[in-house]
């Protein structure tokens, strides 16, 4: 049996070029989502309120700021950068609001980068960030399960507003 030698023609060259172009296109699209390409990132700053926390926690929390957000054992490039403490107000026996000596309200400031998309759905880790949404605020050393997003800003991101 004799073997035929295969020769390249113009159509074969075009087919190979098209296959390579498609492979490169797919690799850049999928690779950009996996690595979270920095060119597609938008800055975000938001605040989170954790109400009626034990007063003893307020001072301890300061020791662990700044801290990276975490979810499912993964650290994200989003930081809790500040925390402010305010007295928790409760209704007193005479119907007036009084400070609760045993509890404080903690307001956390969080900053980082999120992926830019056609419709901006801000996510920090695996959680959507929207005003009024209850989230879990979690770092390596802190966790507040009943925290509410109170503000969201996109500094220097004109297209995100």
Backbone as a chain_set.jsonl record, in Angstrom:
{"seq": "XXXXXXXXXXXXXXXXXXXXXXXXXXXXXXXXXXXXXXXXXXXXXXXXXXXXXXXXXXXXXXXXXXXXXXXXXXXXXXXXXXXXXXXXXXXXXXXXXXXXXXXXXXXXXXXXXXXXXXXXXXXXXXXXXXXXXXXXXXXXXXXXXXXXXXXXXXXXXXXXX", "coords": {"N": [[0.817, -1.185, 0.0], [0.463, 2.132, -0.79], [1.236, 5.279, 0.632], [-0.425, 8.402, 0.7], [0.894, 11.62, 0.307], [0.177, 14.414, 2.202], [-0.834, 17.581, 1.255], [-0.682, 21.032, 1.96], [-3.187, 23.381, 1.209], [-4.687, 26.504, 0.183], [-7.192, 26.672, 1.461], [-6.866, 24.938, 3.638], [-4.946, 26.364, 5.135], [-6.417, 28.683, 5.778], [-8.425, 27.515, 7.363], [-6.912, 26.55, 9.546], [-5.929, 28.986, 10.581], [-8.354, 30.227, 11.304], [-9.267, 28.437, 13.311], [-7.241, 28.742, 15.241], [-7.617, 31.484, 15.831], [-10.186, 31.476, 16.98], [-9.653, 29.866, 19.219], [-7.811, 31.485, 20.632], [-9.443, 33.729, 21.148], [-11.461, 32.585, 22.803], [-9.85, 31.722, 24.942], [-8.893, 34.185, 25.96], [-11.281, 35.408, 26.816], [-12.37, 33.556, 28.712], [-10.13, 33.253, 30.367], [-9.804, 35.881, 31.326], [-12.067, 36.148, 32.989], [-11.559, 34.208, 34.907], [-9.136, 35.02, 36.102], [-9.872, 37.517, 36.866], [-9.349, 39.975, 35.493], [-7.614, 43.038, 35.782], [-8.191, 45.257, 34.229], [-10.873, 45.299, 33.845], [-12.078, 46.15, 36.154], [-13.809, 47.9, 38.777], [-13.782, 50.488, 41.171], [-15.159, 50.238, 44.498], [-16.961, 51.405, 47.321], [-18.477, 50.818, 50.36], [-20.83, 50.918, 53.119], [-21.601, 49.13, 56.1], [-23.955, 48.218, 58.49], [-24.008, 46.887, 61.678], [-26.157, 46.201, 64.029], [-26.85, 46.612, 67.571], [-24.738, 45.196, 68.965], [-22.73, 43.377, 71.342], [-21.28, 45.481, 73.79], [-18.619, 45.062, 74.572], [-17.387, 44.065, 72.344], [-16.859, 46.185, 70.615], [-14.386, 47.546, 71.097], [-12.551, 45.467, 70.703], [-12.864, 44.84, 67.998], [-11.513, 46.861, 66.631], [-8.844, 46.058, 66.664], [-8.594, 44.328, 64.539], [-8.854, 45.584, 62.139], [-7.363, 46.973, 59.329], [-8.965, 44.389, 57.335], [-9.262, 41.58, 55.162], [-12.117, 40.65, 53.223], [-13.896, 37.551, 53.463], [-15.183, 34.475, 52.134], [-16.521, 31.288, 52.138], [-14.025, 30.203, 52.87], [-12.243, 31.555, 51.229], [-10.182, 34.319, 50.605], [-10.829, 37.698, 49.663], [-10.087, 40.495, 47.468], [-11.031, 42.768, 48.814], [-11.441, 45.11, 51.292], [-12.163, 45.578, 54.776], [-11.99, 48.644, 56.033], [-12.431, 50.481, 58.045], [-14.092, 51.12, 61.175], [-16.824, 52.366, 62.965], [-18.273, 53.227, 66.075], [-21.426, 53.554, 67.593], [-23.785, 54.498, 70.113], [-26.316, 52.115, 70.979], [-29.722, 52.658, 70.697], [-32.566, 52.308, 72.752], [-36.009, 51.817, 73.605], [-37.072, 53.446, 76.414], [-38.557, 52.926, 79.74], [-40.284, 55.04, 80.142], [-41.106, 55.739, 77.648], [-39.304, 57.163, 76.114], [-36.35, 57.465, 74.049], [-33.409, 55.845, 75.002], [-29.9, 55.331, 75.728], [-28.51, 52.12, 75.356], [-26.601, 50.561, 77.671], [-25.232, 48.191, 77.338], [-24.922, 47.519, 74.689], [-23.804, 48.295, 71.315], [-23.935, 50.011, 68.143], [-22.339, 49.099, 65.21], [-20.636, 50.519, 62.509], [-19.272, 49.627, 59.567], [-16.762, 50.382, 57.174], [-16.142, 49.482, 53.91], [-13.901, 48.749, 51.294], [-12.834, 48.248, 47.9], [-12.287, 46.432, 44.817], [-14.456, 45.621, 42.161], [-15.785, 43.438, 39.63], [-16.332, 44.828, 36.443], [-19.305, 45.174, 34.542], [-21.877, 44.998, 31.94], [-24.406, 45.401, 33.124], [-24.244, 46.569, 36.217], [-23.759, 44.616, 38.874], [-23.033, 44.665, 41.956], [-20.801, 42.685, 43.669], [-19.401, 41.339, 46.537], [-17.102, 39.14, 47.135], [-19.079, 36.44, 47.355], [-21.472, 37.667, 47.735], [-24.208, 39.816, 46.953], [-24.086, 43.336, 46.796], [-26.135, 45.685, 47.876], [-28.006, 48.56, 48.771], [-29.726, 48.312, 51.796], [-29.767, 45.568, 51.801], [-29.392, 42.577, 53.603], [-26.445, 41.182, 54.787], [-23.671, 38.915, 55.337], [-20.986, 39.948, 57.08], [-17.754, 39.201, 56.875], [-14.475, 38.51, 57.883], [-11.112, 37.301, 58.229], [-10.918, 37.286, 61.002], [-13.281, 38.382, 62.021], [-16.876, 38.273, 62.22], [-20.093, 39.108, 61.309], [-23.325, 38.349, 61.247], [-25.9, 39.45, 60.888], [-25.891, 41.919, 59.307], [-26.407, 45.042, 57.653], [-26.346, 46.591, 54.498], [-25.72, 49.981, 54.15], [-24.915, 52.095, 52.529], [-23.662, 52.685, 49.197], [-20.994, 53.365, 47.052], [-19.332, 54.311, 44.03], [-16.403, 55.227, 43.62], [-14.729, 57.447, 41.427], [-15.668, 56.185, 39.12], [-17.21, 56.762, 36.578], [-18.783, 55.479, 34.618], [-20.095, 53.565, 36.056], [-22.107, 54.625, 37.525]], "CA": [[0.0, 0.0, 0.0], [1.203, 3.383, -0.841], [0.653, 6.366, 1.414], [-0.48, 9.678, 0.015], [1.427, 12.756, 1.059], [-0.847, 15.446, 2.33], [-0.305, 18.887, 0.909], [-1.488, 22.176, 2.389], [-3.647, 24.316, 0.188], [-5.153, 27.776, 0.745], [-8.33, 26.412, 2.354], [-6.32, 24.37, 4.868], [-4.311, 27.458, 5.872], [-7.5, 29.518, 6.316], [-9.07, 26.742, 8.435], [-6.01, 26.546, 10.707], [-5.916, 30.343, 11.13], [-9.643, 30.429, 11.978], [-9.288, 27.631, 14.538], [-6.362, 29.416, 16.208], [-8.247, 32.742, 16.238], [-11.272, 31.129, 17.9], [-9.037, 29.377, 20.45], [-7.257, 32.644, 21.338], [-10.582, 34.514, 21.615], [-12.062, 31.879, 23.949], [-8.886, 31.733, 26.05], [-8.848, 35.511, 26.585], [-12.563, 35.655, 27.502], [-12.441, 32.69, 29.888], [-8.992, 33.589, 31.231], [-10.075, 37.16, 31.976], [-13.032, 35.948, 34.065], [-10.929, 33.404, 35.959], [-8.133, 35.8, 36.817], [-10.441, 38.797, 37.285], [-8.493, 40.971, 34.86], [-7.71, 44.325, 36.448], [-8.708, 46.295, 33.358], [-12.321, 45.241, 33.908], [-12.454, 46.323, 37.556], [-14.369, 49.191, 39.171], [-13.673, 50.657, 42.624], [-16.405, 50.309, 45.259], [-16.878, 51.69, 48.765], [-19.811, 50.714, 50.941], [-20.883, 50.828, 54.578], [-22.431, 48.051, 56.603], [-24.35, 48.452, 59.869], [-24.308, 45.735, 62.529], [-26.814, 46.828, 65.181], [-27.018, 45.971, 68.881], [-23.66, 44.248, 69.243], [-22.241, 43.533, 72.713], [-20.376, 46.628, 73.922], [-17.236, 44.591, 74.707], [-16.849, 43.779, 71.017], [-16.497, 47.419, 69.909], [-12.953, 47.822, 71.21], [-11.817, 44.336, 70.132], [-12.951, 44.892, 66.543], [-10.482, 47.793, 66.142], [-7.57, 45.336, 66.515], [-8.596, 43.495, 63.334], [-9.114, 46.451, 61.0], [-8.063, 46.459, 58.16], [-9.04, 42.951, 57.148], [-9.834, 41.162, 53.875], [-13.358, 39.889, 53.28], [-13.784, 36.124, 53.181], [-16.387, 33.672, 51.915], [-16.205, 29.881, 51.838], [-12.596, 29.969, 53.056], [-11.458, 32.285, 50.24], [-10.005, 35.751, 50.854], [-11.066, 38.532, 48.492], [-9.346, 41.752, 47.424], [-11.946, 43.795, 49.311], [-10.987, 45.306, 52.663], [-12.843, 46.365, 55.797], [-10.938, 49.634, 56.296], [-12.739, 51.328, 59.198], [-15.309, 50.811, 61.929], [-17.252, 53.403, 63.899], [-19.203, 52.722, 67.081], [-22.417, 54.49, 68.113], [-24.629, 53.841, 71.12], [-27.587, 51.538, 70.563], [-30.842, 53.302, 71.39], [-33.706, 51.444, 73.055], [-37.143, 52.536, 74.171], [-37.069, 53.38, 77.874], [-39.85, 52.654, 80.372], [-41.156, 56.217, 80.061], [-41.441, 55.982, 76.257], [-38.273, 57.936, 75.433], [-35.204, 56.674, 73.603], [-32.242, 55.942, 75.881], [-28.771, 54.505, 75.303], [-28.355, 50.798, 75.96], [-25.201, 50.508, 78.107], [-24.635, 46.889, 77.048], [-24.836, 47.267, 73.258], [-23.41, 49.381, 70.412], [-24.134, 49.799, 66.71], [-21.055, 49.217, 64.519], [-20.712, 50.83, 61.087], [-18.027, 49.247, 58.907], [-16.502, 50.892, 55.831], [-15.504, 48.437, 53.111], [-13.42, 49.26, 50.007], [-12.156, 47.27, 47.057], [-12.518, 46.443, 43.375], [-15.384, 44.603, 41.7], [-15.739, 43.26, 38.177], [-17.217, 45.697, 35.667], [-20.163, 44.456, 33.604], [-22.871, 45.862, 31.299], [-25.308, 45.727, 34.221], [-23.374, 46.47, 37.381], [-24.279, 43.932, 40.043], [-21.89, 44.677, 42.859], [-20.663, 41.528, 44.534], [-18.197, 41.256, 47.359], [-17.022, 37.702, 47.315], [-20.238, 35.782, 46.761], [-22.676, 38.362, 48.16], [-24.584, 41.036, 46.254], [-24.036, 44.52, 47.635], [-27.195, 46.637, 47.548], [-28.476, 49.268, 49.962], [-30.848, 47.644, 52.45], [-29.613, 44.109, 51.762], [-28.737, 41.97, 54.752], [-25.317, 40.352, 54.364], [-22.748, 38.446, 56.371], [-19.702, 40.647, 56.975], [-16.834, 38.204, 57.406], [-13.056, 38.552, 57.566], [-10.425, 36.176, 58.872], [-11.095, 37.334, 62.453], [-14.564, 38.976, 62.401], [-18.06, 37.83, 61.487], [-21.354, 39.679, 61.752], [-24.288, 37.697, 60.356], [-27.077, 40.271, 60.607], [-25.398, 43.246, 58.962], [-27.182, 45.614, 56.56], [-25.635, 47.571, 53.673], [-26.388, 51.272, 54.31], [-24.566, 52.992, 51.416], [-22.773, 52.127, 48.176], [-20.42, 54.386, 46.174], [-18.363, 53.859, 43.046], [-15.514, 56.375, 43.449], [-13.992, 57.591, 40.156], [-16.158, 55.231, 38.123], [-18.32, 57.474, 35.951], [-19.657, 54.589, 33.875], [-20.789, 52.645, 36.952], [-23.152, 55.283, 38.29]], "C": [[0.856, 1.243, 0.0], [0.467, 4.447, -0.029], [0.685, 7.641, 0.606], [0.129, 10.742, 0.906], [0.378, 13.844, 1.043], [-0.215, 16.792, 2.074], [-1.261, 19.954, 1.422], [-1.928, 22.963, 1.171], [-4.197, 25.553, 0.91], [-6.286, 27.553, 1.746], [-7.855, 25.82, 3.681], [-5.684, 25.455, 5.739], [-5.371, 28.339, 6.52], [-8.184, 28.802, 7.486], [-8.212, 26.742, 9.691], [-5.991, 27.92, 11.374], [-7.218, 30.626, 11.878], [-9.719, 29.664, 13.294], [-8.417, 28.276, 15.611], [-6.985, 30.716, 16.717], [-9.37, 32.485, 17.239], [-10.693, 30.668, 19.236], [-8.474, 30.536, 21.283], [-8.384, 33.5, 21.919], [-11.208, 33.878, 22.854], [-11.127, 31.921, 25.153], [-8.838, 33.093, 26.731], [-10.138, 35.812, 27.338], [-12.647, 34.834, 28.782], [-11.323, 33.027, 30.857], [-9.201, 34.887, 31.966], [-11.045, 37.025, 33.12], [-12.41, 35.172, 35.214], [-9.956, 34.243, 36.767], [-8.669, 37.123, 37.315], [-9.614, 39.95, 36.768], [-8.703, 42.366, 35.408], [-8.262, 45.416, 35.554], [-10.228, 46.335, 33.382], [-12.83, 45.434, 35.337], [-12.899, 47.753, 37.819], [-14.216, 49.321, 40.682], [-15.056, 50.751, 43.271], [-16.085, 50.643, 46.708], [-18.3, 51.578, 49.297], [-19.711, 50.612, 52.456], [-21.89, 49.763, 54.973], [-22.688, 48.309, 58.082], [-24.672, 47.138, 60.552], [-24.846, 46.299, 63.843], [-26.785, 45.94, 66.423], [-26.001, 44.865, 69.147], [-23.204, 44.425, 70.695], [-21.17, 44.618, 72.801], [-18.912, 46.205, 73.996], [-16.59, 44.334, 73.347], [-16.28, 45.027, 70.347], [-15.001, 47.694, 69.952], [-12.127, 46.71, 70.563], [-11.778, 44.388, 68.61], [-11.848, 45.769, 65.964], [-9.142, 47.088, 65.885], [-7.465, 44.572, 65.195], [-8.986, 44.268, 62.073], [-7.769, 47.019, 60.563], [-8.031, 44.933, 58.11], [-9.731, 42.622, 55.835], [-11.123, 40.391, 54.078], [-13.096, 38.444, 52.891], [-15.159, 35.543, 52.911], [-15.942, 32.276, 51.514], [-14.707, 29.613, 51.908], [-11.69, 30.678, 52.072], [-11.386, 33.748, 50.631], [-10.175, 36.527, 49.566], [-10.302, 39.835, 48.611], [-10.281, 42.923, 47.745], [-11.673, 43.89, 50.809], [-12.01, 46.034, 53.532], [-11.779, 47.34, 56.279], [-11.193, 50.485, 57.53], [-13.981, 50.794, 59.894], [-15.571, 51.959, 62.898], [-18.298, 52.799, 64.825], [-20.131, 53.844, 67.533], [-23.244, 53.757, 69.164], [-25.89, 53.254, 70.484], [-28.69, 52.216, 71.373], [-31.978, 52.303, 71.57], [-34.806, 52.303, 73.669], [-37.159, 52.336, 75.68], [-38.461, 53.162, 78.437], [-40.824, 53.838, 80.286], [-41.496, 56.587, 78.616], [-40.443, 56.846, 75.512], [-37.125, 57.011, 75.043], [-34.023, 56.924, 74.53], [-31.138, 55.037, 75.345], [-28.753, 53.193, 76.071], [-26.895, 50.664, 76.372], [-24.484, 49.213, 77.725], [-24.423, 46.614, 75.562], [-24.416, 48.518, 72.498], [-23.79, 48.994, 68.992], [-22.79, 50.046, 66.034], [-21.285, 49.48, 63.04], [-19.338, 50.593, 60.47], [-17.943, 49.917, 57.538], [-15.675, 49.841, 55.101], [-15.124, 49.033, 51.765], [-12.75, 48.148, 49.225], [-12.475, 47.488, 45.595], [-13.509, 45.333, 43.06], [-15.313, 44.537, 40.182], [-16.764, 44.152, 37.503], [-18.009, 44.85, 34.683], [-21.14, 45.452, 32.984], [-23.913, 46.321, 32.309], [-24.508, 45.493, 35.492], [-24.12, 45.848, 38.546], [-23.089, 43.799, 40.975], [-21.907, 43.42, 43.719], [-19.343, 41.616, 45.266], [-18.07, 39.794, 47.733], [-18.198, 37.075, 46.601], [-21.546, 36.496, 47.09], [-22.945, 39.611, 47.315], [-24.586, 42.189, 47.245], [-25.058, 45.523, 47.117], [-27.654, 47.286, 48.847], [-29.717, 48.562, 50.495], [-30.735, 46.139, 52.502], [-28.874, 43.627, 53.011], [-27.65, 41.018, 54.251], [-24.594, 39.804, 55.584], [-21.434, 39.163, 56.119], [-18.677, 39.76, 57.66], [-15.418, 38.451, 56.926], [-12.429, 37.343, 58.25], [-10.723, 36.12, 60.368], [-12.451, 37.851, 62.926], [-15.702, 38.33, 61.614], [-19.299, 38.416, 62.143], [-22.415, 39.199, 60.772], [-25.487, 38.557, 60.018], [-26.644, 41.71, 60.387], [-26.156, 43.734, 57.727], [-26.344, 46.652, 55.83], [-26.41, 48.889, 53.752], [-26.022, 52.288, 53.236], [-23.618, 52.266, 50.473], [-22.315, 53.276, 47.295], [-19.46, 53.704, 45.21], [-17.427, 55.029, 42.775], [-14.775, 56.331, 42.113], [-14.427, 56.591, 39.107], [-17.403, 55.827, 37.483], [-19.303, 56.536, 35.245], [-20.465, 53.681, 34.773], [-21.964, 53.321, 37.642], [-24.451, 55.35, 37.573]], "O": [[1.849, 1.349, 0.721], [-0.763, 4.5, -0.012], [1.662, 7.942, -0.079], [-0.096, 10.758, 2.116], [-0.222, 14.149, 0.013], [0.838, 17.102, 2.63], [-2.48, 19.81, 1.337], [-1.161, 23.184, 0.234], [-4.162, 25.614, 2.139], [-6.315, 28.207, 2.789], [-8.387, 26.166, 4.736], [-5.87, 25.457, 6.956], [-5.241, 28.705, 7.689], [-8.489, 29.434, 8.497], [-8.734, 26.917, 10.792], [-6.034, 28.01, 12.6], [-7.193, 31.2, 12.967], [-10.193, 30.205, 14.293], [-8.82, 28.346, 16.773], [-6.894, 31.019, 17.907], [-9.49, 33.199, 18.234], [-11.205, 31.051, 20.288], [-8.643, 30.562, 22.503], [-8.289, 33.95, 23.061], [-11.457, 34.564, 23.845], [-11.583, 32.136, 26.276], [-8.75, 33.161, 27.957], [-10.088, 36.42, 28.408], [-12.967, 35.379, 29.839], [-11.556, 33.08, 32.065], [-8.814, 34.998, 33.13], [-10.89, 37.704, 34.135], [-12.703, 35.449, 36.377], [-9.957, 34.178, 37.997], [-8.007, 37.798, 38.103], [-9.217, 40.82, 37.543], [-9.837, 42.835, 35.496], [-8.762, 46.419, 36.063], [-10.815, 47.335, 32.968], [-13.898, 44.933, 35.686], [-12.435, 48.693, 37.174], [-14.489, 48.366, 41.409], [-15.999, 51.272, 42.677], [-15.065, 50.215, 47.248], [-19.222, 52.177, 48.744], [-18.665, 50.27, 53.007], [-22.884, 49.525, 54.286], [-21.759, 48.587, 58.84], [-25.503, 46.366, 60.075], [-24.087, 46.81, 64.667], [-26.708, 44.714, 66.344], [-26.362, 43.744, 69.506], [-23.288, 45.533, 71.225], [-20.258, 44.663, 71.975], [-18.043, 46.936, 73.52], [-15.366, 44.382, 73.225], [-15.316, 44.933, 69.588], [-14.411, 48.042, 68.929], [-11.105, 46.99, 69.938], [-10.773, 44.022, 68.0], [-11.302, 45.451, 64.908], [-8.395, 47.481, 64.99], [-6.366, 44.208, 64.777], [-9.394, 43.68, 61.072], [-7.062, 47.536, 61.428], [-7.2, 44.283, 58.744], [-10.677, 43.303, 55.438], [-11.224, 39.573, 54.992], [-12.199, 38.148, 52.101], [-16.17, 36.051, 53.395], [-15.083, 32.113, 50.647], [-14.176, 28.868, 51.084], [-10.483, 30.435, 52.068], [-12.406, 34.358, 50.952], [-9.732, 36.09, 48.504], [-9.913, 40.241, 49.707], [-10.309, 43.929, 47.035], [-11.673, 42.879, 51.513], [-12.647, 46.988, 53.086], [-10.779, 46.928, 56.866], [-10.278, 51.145, 58.02], [-14.809, 50.111, 59.29], [-14.659, 52.455, 63.56], [-19.104, 51.965, 64.412], [-19.679, 54.952, 67.822], [-23.385, 52.536, 69.108], [-26.456, 53.837, 69.558], [-28.591, 52.328, 72.595], [-32.309, 51.549, 70.655], [-34.545, 53.388, 74.188], [-37.249, 51.209, 76.168], [-39.444, 53.207, 77.697], [-42.04, 53.654, 80.349], [-42.105, 57.629, 78.375], [-40.707, 57.232, 74.373], [-36.945, 55.934, 75.612], [-33.676, 58.072, 74.811], [-31.404, 54.092, 74.602], [-28.956, 53.166, 77.285], [-26.021, 50.652, 75.505], [-23.256, 49.147, 77.784], [-23.82, 45.604, 75.199], [-24.631, 49.643, 72.951], [-23.948, 47.816, 68.672], [-22.166, 51.084, 66.256], [-22.037, 48.758, 62.386], [-18.367, 51.271, 60.806], [-18.942, 50.006, 56.826], [-14.651, 49.373, 55.6], [-15.922, 49.742, 51.153], [-12.173, 47.224, 49.799], [-12.879, 48.575, 45.182], [-13.423, 44.238, 43.615], [-14.839, 45.467, 39.53], [-17.917, 44.227, 37.929], [-17.473, 43.93, 34.066], [-21.235, 46.597, 33.426], [-24.264, 47.501, 32.347], [-24.139, 44.361, 35.807], [-25.004, 46.47, 39.135], [-22.241, 42.924, 40.8], [-22.887, 43.127, 44.403], [-18.305, 41.928, 44.682], [-18.835, 39.277, 48.547], [-18.307, 37.166, 45.378], [-22.619, 35.991, 46.763], [-22.026, 40.368, 47.002], [-25.027, 42.045, 48.385], [-24.875, 46.13, 46.062], [-27.686, 46.642, 49.895], [-30.641, 48.253, 49.742], [-31.528, 45.487, 53.18], [-27.863, 44.203, 53.414], [-27.901, 40.161, 53.404], [-24.879, 40.189, 56.719], [-20.833, 39.004, 55.057], [-18.716, 39.581, 58.877], [-15.172, 38.588, 55.728], [-13.127, 36.478, 58.778], [-10.778, 35.035, 60.946], [-12.75, 37.77, 64.118], [-15.511, 37.894, 60.478], [-19.534, 38.257, 63.341], [-22.411, 39.591, 59.605], [-26.05, 38.401, 58.934], [-26.977, 42.602, 61.166], [-26.508, 42.939, 56.856], [-25.706, 47.496, 56.459], [-27.605, 48.926, 53.461], [-26.755, 53.258, 53.046], [-22.878, 51.367, 50.872], [-23.132, 54.074, 46.836], [-18.86, 52.674, 45.519], [-17.625, 55.758, 41.802], [-14.257, 55.285, 41.722], [-13.615, 56.187, 38.275], [-18.523, 55.436, 37.812], [-20.512, 56.769, 35.269], [-21.434, 53.074, 34.315], [-22.754, 52.638, 38.293], [-25.424, 55.882, 38.107]]}, "num_chains": 1, "name": "protein.A"}
